[in-house]
């Protein structure tokens, strides 16, 4: 393929969602999302049947197509709908029953702790009823040393700052500054650390 043709190559549906484009359910490539979800589901069966942390990391590496560092601990069950847009740092702890929708991109930096039943949702739909049958990706970024408490939900497009704490059960719809503690629905800043 020539350099000119390579440069003008049309982005695939995954790149388009990752870039924030609104992708309609009627898009001719939308079927690829279901195919990739089935891929993730199949790999999750092995991950969730693992009997060791080493096996969990091996299977998650297959799902994300990147090596999960030996310093990272993940407890099952774990759920993800795509996998290839989850980027993990080192020394991360993810407790049981976490759900990650990563089509819009999820970055978890080093030394992050994530409690049980946490939801990281990087995908949403337009609010307007006539446009709602579409998908929009908005990246989530969890910065170094953040702690996400049990049952918290991080909504699309949110960045959680360094050394911040998201209290148990919080629903975070706006960015969290560095060294802040947020709590509630919707989450509000309670104090600085």
QUIQUI-V271856 format. One record per residue. N is the residue number from 0. PHI is phi in radians with two decimals (NA if undefined). NEAR is the number of other C-alpha atoms within 8 Angstrom. D_CENTER is the distance of its C-alpha to the mean C-alpha in Angstrom with 2 decimals. Layout:
N/PHI/NEAR/D_CENTER  N/PHI/NEAR/D_CENTER
This chain:
0/NA/4/33.62  1/-1.24/5/35.04  2/-1.08/6/33.19  3/-1.16/6/33.80  4/-1.17/8/32.27  5/-1.07/8/29.26  6/-1.17/6/28.79  7/-1.69/6/29.07  8/-1.04/6/26.77  9/-1.26/4/24.77  10/-1.13/7/20.99  11/-1.34/6/19.40  12/-1.07/10/17.38  13/-1.21/9/14.02  14/-1.13/8/15.22  15/-1.14/11/16.47  16/-1.16/15/13.32  17/-1.06/13/11.52  18/-1.42/8/14.68  19/1.66/10/14.51  20/-1.14/9/17.35  21/-1.37/9/18.10  22/-1.99/11/18.39  23/-1.23/9/20.81  24/-1.05/8/20.83  25/-1.52/5/24.22  26/-1.00/7/23.02  27/-1.06/5/24.87  28/-1.74/7/21.82  29/-1.07/11/19.64  30/-1.00/7/20.76  31/-1.12/8/18.71  32/-1.14/9/15.47  33/-1.11/8/17.21  34/-1.06/8/18.45  35/-1.28/10/15.16  36/-1.13/10/13.84  37/-1.11/8/17.13  38/-1.02/9/16.61  39/-1.10/13/13.41  40/-1.03/10/15.43  41/-1.06/8/18.33  42/-1.23/11/16.67  43/-1.15/13/15.10  44/-1.00/8/18.74  45/-1.16/9/19.76  46/-1.02/13/16.99  47/-1.29/10/17.72  48/-1.65/6/21.43  49/-1.10/9/21.36  50/-1.90/6/24.08  51/-2.59/6/23.04  52/-1.12/10/20.25  53/-1.08/7/21.34  54/-1.12/10/20.87  55/-1.03/14/17.35  56/-1.08/14/16.49  57/-1.07/10/18.48  58/-1.21/12/16.76  59/-1.17/10/13.19  60/-1.07/11/14.72  61/-1.15/10/15.96  62/-1.15/12/12.73  63/-1.49/12/10.97  64/1.04/8/14.48  65/-2.61/6/14.64  66/-1.23/8/16.45  67/-1.52/11/14.81  68/-1.08/9/17.26  69/-1.05/9/19.87  70/-1.38/7/19.31  71/-1.61/11/15.90  72/-2.09/11/16.34  73/-2.29/13/14.27  74/-1.82/11/16.17  75/-1.63/9/16.15  76/-1.29/8/15.65  77/-2.37/13/11.99  78/-2.43/9/10.24  79/-2.61/12/7.78  80/-1.73/12/9.06  81/-2.43/13/9.16  82/1.77/12/8.17  83/-1.28/10/9.78  84/-1.85/11/7.24  85/-1.73/11/5.58  86/-2.02/10/8.29  87/-1.98/10/9.85  88/-1.47/10/13.05  89/-1.98/12/15.90  90/0.95/12/17.09  91/-1.75/17/13.85  92/-2.10/11/14.49  93/-2.17/12/12.22  94/-1.45/12/14.59  95/-1.15/12/15.27  96/1.10/12/13.83  97/-1.49/14/10.16  98/-2.08/12/8.16  99/-2.21/11/4.55  100/-1.83/12/5.01  101/-1.89/17/3.81  102/-1.01/15/7.42  103/-1.44/18/7.45  104/1.76/14/5.77  105/-2.31/14/3.71  106/-2.02/12/6.93  107/-2.09/14/8.28  108/-1.38/14/12.02  109/-1.05/12/15.00  110/1.13/12/16.37  111/-1.58/16/13.54  112/-2.01/11/14.26  113/-2.19/13/12.08  114/-1.30/14/14.49  115/-1.20/12/14.88  116/1.08/12/13.56  117/-1.39/16/10.67  118/-2.01/11/8.35  119/-2.00/14/5.08  120/-2.07/14/5.96  121/-1.65/18/5.75  122/-2.26/13/8.87  123/-2.63/10/12.33  124/-2.25/9/16.00  125/-1.05/11/19.06  126/-1.29/6/21.13  127/-1.08/6/24.39  128/-0.97/6/25.52  129/-1.24/5/26.94  130/-1.93/8/23.74  131/-1.12/10/21.24  132/-1.40/9/21.06  133/-2.68/11/18.63  134/-2.14/14/14.96  135/-2.24/14/13.62  136/-1.66/17/10.48  137/-2.39/13/9.89  138/-1.16/13/7.72  139/-1.92/17/6.44  140/-2.31/12/8.45  141/-1.83/14/9.52  142/-1.48/15/12.98  143/-0.89/12/15.44  144/1.15/12/16.95  145/-1.32/16/14.92  146/-2.26/12/15.22  147/-1.84/14/13.17  148/-1.29/15/15.81  149/-0.94/12/16.11  150/1.26/12/15.10  151/-1.30/16/13.39  152/-2.17/12/11.11  153/-1.85/13/9.19  154/-1.49/12/9.81  155/-0.97/15/9.05  156/1.49/11/10.48  157/-1.58/14/10.78  158/-1.96/11/11.59  159/-1.81/13/12.68  160/-1.23/15/15.75  161/-1.01/12/17.34  162/1.10/12/18.98  163/-1.46/16/17.85  164/-2.20/12/17.67  165/-1.83/13/15.95  166/-1.16/13/18.50  167/-0.96/10/18.16  168/1.37/12/17.65  169/-1.19/16/16.80  170/-2.03/13/15.09  171/-1.75/13/13.91  172/-1.95/11/14.54  173/-2.30/8/15.86  174/-0.97/9/15.29  175/-1.87/12/16.49  176/-1.18/9/19.13  177/-0.98/9/19.74  178/0.99/11/21.57  179/-2.00/15/21.18  180/-1.92/13/20.97  181/-2.06/14/19.59  182/-2.66/15/20.36  183/1.76/10/21.09  184/-2.30/9/20.19  185/-1.26/9/19.50  186/-1.13/12/18.81  187/-2.26/8/21.62  188/-1.22/10/22.65  189/-1.68/8/24.99  190/-2.95/7/26.07  191/-1.82/7/25.56  192/-1.74/6/25.56
